[in-house]
Amino acid sequence: MVQLDNDCFAFGGPMMALEPALALLAGRVGPVTATEAVPLSDALGRVLAADLVAPFNVPPHDNAAVDGYAVFFDDLDADASTTLPVTARVAAGQWLGRPAARGEAVRIFTGAPMPAGMDTVFMQEDCRSAGTGRDATVTLPPGIRRGVNRRLAGEDVREGSVVLSAGRRLRPEDIALAASLGHAVLDVRCRLRVAVFSTGDELRQPGQALEPGAVYDANRFALIALLTRLGCAVTDLGILPDRFEAIRDALAEAAADHDALITSGGMSTGEEDHVKPAVEANGRLDFWRLAIKPGRPVALGRVRDAVFVGLPGNPVAVVVTFLRIARPILLTLMGASGETPRLIPVRVGFAHKKKPGRREFLRGSLVLGADGVLEATKYPRDGAGVLSSLVESEGLIELPEDLARVEPGMTVDFLPFKEFL
């Protein structure tokens, strides 16, 4: 575990690199334990609380992969066409009702159970049928492989296997798989209860009059949307004034019935930045300055029994620090696993100078170069208050601490916003 000295809470103290900070987070928060059973229709995005084990094979029996004719492979002539009597017809949801006999063919349809003993299915397009009723025959071409067009029992899922692991955040395909195993309800972790508020006397609620010196609060709505997409139960506590007592009391009240608290703004050390002392009046802070850009003032701590995450005030910094720092904390609290976003190595199509010793996130998009290779382009304006840059970009270009300059042709990591869906 990373050890922090006392100066890490002072504005002039050393800043922590991103990776040690994330490692620290992983060791200091654990999942909320409450669970509940929900119907499949309400399970999308929820975190599975226990392994889902297959109670039977899927499919439960060998079945036909195509419409055609089921036969015994050993009845076929390897070098010439084979003509067999068609003695029965089996559709999906039906059974032959008897053991298949050597020397016969069965008309079969996609998904229908294979007659016992038969091991091969010809596609109907490859066959020539003749006659009707008891006189029906089918002529089959040579050259087919044994077992072709036959799906085996358990080919999709084997009985007793873990098909979905605890900690998985359920996607549509996961819910479909659970349904195929007959599960009408799933045990999931209860939604994480998260309270959100902004601080700042200059902030106004959208829809209100905007007097000189005031701005509309965009950060809170960004956070509510990000948290909702993550599957949290969100409480909007609105805008708090820049007063220590008001922030202190609001944090304490919210901590009583929430698992996590997230604030935006007030994390620096100015005379009007009251969030840090308000948190410390109710609990503790573990760190609060990171060597990243944008988003240096970020805090993790506790307000009584609730986890506290304090994000910076600039809107771009809010989104970047939520995605790279707050989101992993919340996923850990949710009990979710396997949610680390994947970085894509891409070629750089621009020059950029950065300060060594800090992780830097540029907004950018991907284009195909003239040679067909993916290339990262940088949004032309870097300011942490340029909210339109997030709308007009596809993701973040992540530059490591030891890098001092980016030149065209270099390889960098690109983090698509789609990775956070």
N, C-alpha and C positions, 0 to 999 in steps of 0.2 A: 504494500500500500504506500502511496506517495505521502511523505511527511511534509507538512506545511509549517514554516516558521511563523512567528507572531507578526512579522512584517507583511505577510501576504494580504492582510486586511488594510494596510495603509496605502494611500494613493501612490506614494513614492516607492513602495516595495516591489519586489521582483514579480514579473508576470509569469503565469503558468502556461506552458505549451498545451496544445489541444489534446494530444494523445494521453499524456499523464492525467489531464483533467478528466477525460472520459474513463480512464482506468479507475480513478478515484470515485467517480460516480457509480461505477459498477459494483464497487465494494461497500458503498454506504447507503444504498437503497435496496429494498426487497419488495416482492410482489404483495399486493393487497390480497388477503386470503379468501374473502367471501365469494361464494359461488351461487349460481342459480340455474335452473333448468328452463330453457326457452324453446319454443317451437322452431322448426327449420326456417320458417318464413321470417323469423326475427333474428336469425343467427349470423347474418352477414356482417363481417367485420368484428365479431366478438372473438374473444380469446378462449380456446378450448381448455377446459379445466382438467381433463383426464384423457389418457390415451383412448382412442376409439379402435376397438379390436373387432375384426370381421367375424361374425357368428357363423358364417357359411361361405362357400365358394361363390365367386362371381366371375363368369356365369355359373349357375348351379349345376349345369350339365353341358356336355358337348353339344354344339349347335352349328347350324349352317351359316356361313358368312355371306352367301349369295343365294339368289333364286336359281334352282337348277335341279340336278338329279344326284341323289346319294347312292353310292355303290360300295361293294367290297373291292379294294384295289386288286386283290389277287384274282378277281374274275375277269380282269382286263387283258386283252391281247396287247403285248408290248409293241408289236410292229404293224398292226392293222386295226381297223375300226372294230368295235365290239357292239353287237346289238343285244339288248336285254329287254325282257318284258317289264312294263311299268305296272306294279301290282298295288300301289297305294299312293296316297297323297297326304303330306303332313305340312300344316301351316304353323306359324308362330302361335304358341299357347296350346298346341295339340301334341299328342303322343301317338306313336304307331300302334301301341296297345299289344304288341307281340314282339318276340325276337325276330330280327330280320333273317331272311333265308339266303343262302348263297345262290347266286345266279339270278337275282332280281334287282331291279332299280326302283327307287322310291322318289316320286316327285316331291321336292322339298322347297321351302321358302326361307328367306333370310330370318334368322333368329329361331327357327324351329329346332326342337331337340333332334339330334342325330339318332336314327334307329340303332338299337344296340348291335354292335359288331361292325356296322358300316364305318368306313374311315376316310372316305374321299367324296368330294362334291364337284361335279362338273357345272360350269356356268351354262345356263340355258341357251345363251347365244352360240355356244360351241357345239350344240347337239342338234340332231335331226329326229324329231318325233313323228310317229305314224300311228294310225288306228285310234280307236277310242275304247273305253270300257275295258273288258277283259282282253281285247285284242290290241291294246296300246303297247307300243314298243318305243325304245329310244336307241339311236345309234350314236356311239361315243367315239371321239377321235383318239388315236394313240398319242403317247408322249407326255401324259400328265404325271405329276409326282404324287407319291403316296401322301395322303393327309392334307392335300391342298384344299383350301376353302372350308376348312373345318376349324372352328374355335373350340379350344379345350376347356373343360370345366376348370375353374380357378385361374384361367389365363389372365384375367384382370386382377382379381384379388383372391388370395389363398385364405382359407379358413384358419383363424387363430392369429393372423398377422396384424400388426399395428398399422392401420391405414392412415390415421391422422394422429400426430403426436400432441401431447399436452403442450400448451404454449403457442400453438399455431393460431394466427389470426385468420379467421375463416374467409375464404374467397368463394365466389359462386361455384367453381368446380369442386371445392371441398364439400359444399352443401349437397351438390348433386351426388357425390360419392356416398355421403352419409345416407341419403335417401335410398340409394341403390341397395343399401344394407338393411333397409327397413326401419331406420331410426326416425321417429316423428319428432323427438325432442333431443336436445344436446345439453350437456352440462358445461357451462361456460363461467368464466369469472365475471363478477358483477362489474358494471361499467365504472370506470374511475371517475370519482367526483372531483371536478376541478373548478375552482373559482378564479375568475379573471377580473382584474381592474387596471385602469390606467391612472397615472398621477400627473397633475399639472394644471395650474390655474389658467393656462392659456388654451386648454382643450375645450371643445364644444361638441355636443352630440349632433350628428348629421340631422339636418332638418331645422335646427335652431338658427337664429340670426347670428351672423358672424361679424362682430364688431372689430375695429382696428386692433391688431396685436393678437387676435385669437385665430386658432386653426381648428379644423375638424379632426376628431379622433379617429384615425384609420387603424392604428395598431391594435386596439381592442377587437375590432371586427376581423382583422386578419387572424388574430389568435383564436377567436371563437370559431372561425371557419376551419382553421388547422386542427383544433382540438376535436371538433365535431367529425371531421373526416377521419380522425384517428379512432373514433368510437367512444370518446369520453362523454360523460354527462356534465354539461357546462353550465355554470351559474355566472351570469353577467352582473358584476357588482358596480359597473358604471365608472365614472370618473371621480377620483378623490382629490380634494384640494391639497395644495402644498403646505400641509400642516402636520407636524410630527404626531400630535395626539390623535388626529383623525385617522391617519394611516395606521398607527399602532393599534387603535381600537378596532378598526375594520379587519386587520389581519387576525387579531385574536378571536373575533366573532366568527370569521369565516373558517378558521382552523377547527372549530368545534364540530363541524359537520361536513368537512371536505377532506379528501385524501391529499390534494395538492393545491397550492396557490401559485398563480403566475401573475407577475406585475410587469408593466412596461414603463420605463422611465424612472428617474429619481435614483439611479444607482451610482452616480458619481459622488463627488465630495463637495459640491457647491453648497452655498448657504440654503438653497431651496431643495436640496436633494435629501429627503428624509426617509427613504425606504430602508436603507441600510441600518440606521439606528433604530427604526421602528421594528425591524425583524429581530435585532439583537435584544430589544426590550422584552420580546416574547419567546426568544429561543436562541438560535446561534446561526452563524454563517460559516461555511467550510472554505469557500474561496470566492473571490469576486472580481479578479482581474485576469483576463486571459490574453495571451500573445496571439491575437487574431485580428483581422481587419476584413469587414467591419464587425463591430461588436465587442470591443474590449471590456466594458464593465458588465460582467455576467456573474450572477451569484447562485450558489446552491446552499441551502440550509434547512432549518426546521423551525416552524412556528408551532410550538406545542407538539402535537402528534402529526401535523401535516408537513409534507415536504414543500419547501419554498424554492421557487425558481424566479430569479429577478433578471429580466432582460433589458437591454438598452432602450433608449427612447426613439432613435431614428428608425423609420419604418423598414428600410432594407436590412438594417442590423437586426431588427426584431425577427424577420422571416429567416434570415441566415442562421441566427443563433437558436431559434426554435428548431429548425430542421437538423442542425448538427449537434446540438447540446440538449435542449429541452426534450426533444422527441425521444432520444435514447433513455432518458430518465423516466419519462412517462411510460414507455413500452416495458421497462423493467418493473415499474409499479403495476402495470397491467398483467404481468406474468407472461408477456409475449416473448418469443424467441425467434431467431432466424430472420430478423428484420433489418439487418445491416444493409444500407444502400450500396449498390455496386458502382464503383468508379470505372469509367470507360477511358482507356488511354487513347488520346487523339493527338493529331499533329496541330501545332500552333500556326496560326496564320497572321500573327501580329507581333509587335515588339512591346515590351512592358518592363519597367523598372520597379522593383519592390525592395522593401527594407528587409534585410536578413534577420532571422531570429523570430519571425512571426508567420503564422499560417494566414494566407490571403485568399479571399474568395472574390473572383471577378464574375460579373454577369455576362453570359455569352450564349451563343447558339452554334449549331453544327451545320456545315455546308460540305458538299462534295467538291474536292479540289479537281483541277483539270485532269489529274491522273486517276480519279475515282476514289481517292483516299479521304476519309472523314477529316475535316479540319475545323478547329475551333476559331470562331470570331468573337471579338470582345465588344460589348456594348460601349458606345463612344463616351458615355458619361459615368464616372465612378462614384459620385456622391452617395453617402448612406441615406440621404433624404430623397433620392430620385426614385420614387415608387414606380413610375412608369417603366423603369429599367427591368423590373421583375416581370411586368406584363409582356414586354417585348423581347424577352429572352427565353431560352429553352432550359437553362440550367446554370450551374455554377462551375466555373473553372477554378480548381483547387490547386494552389501553389504551395509547396512545402516550405518549412522554415528555413532550410539551408540555401534556398534559391535566391539570387540577388537580381537576376535579369532573365527575361524571357525573350527569345529570338525566334523569328519565323523558322519553321522546320523542326523545332524541338518537340518532344512528346510531353504532354501534361495530362492530368486527370480531369475528366469532365463528369459532373454529377447531374444527371437529368432530373428536372423537377418531377417527372413521371415516376421516378424511383420511390417517391414518397406517397403515392396513392394508396 
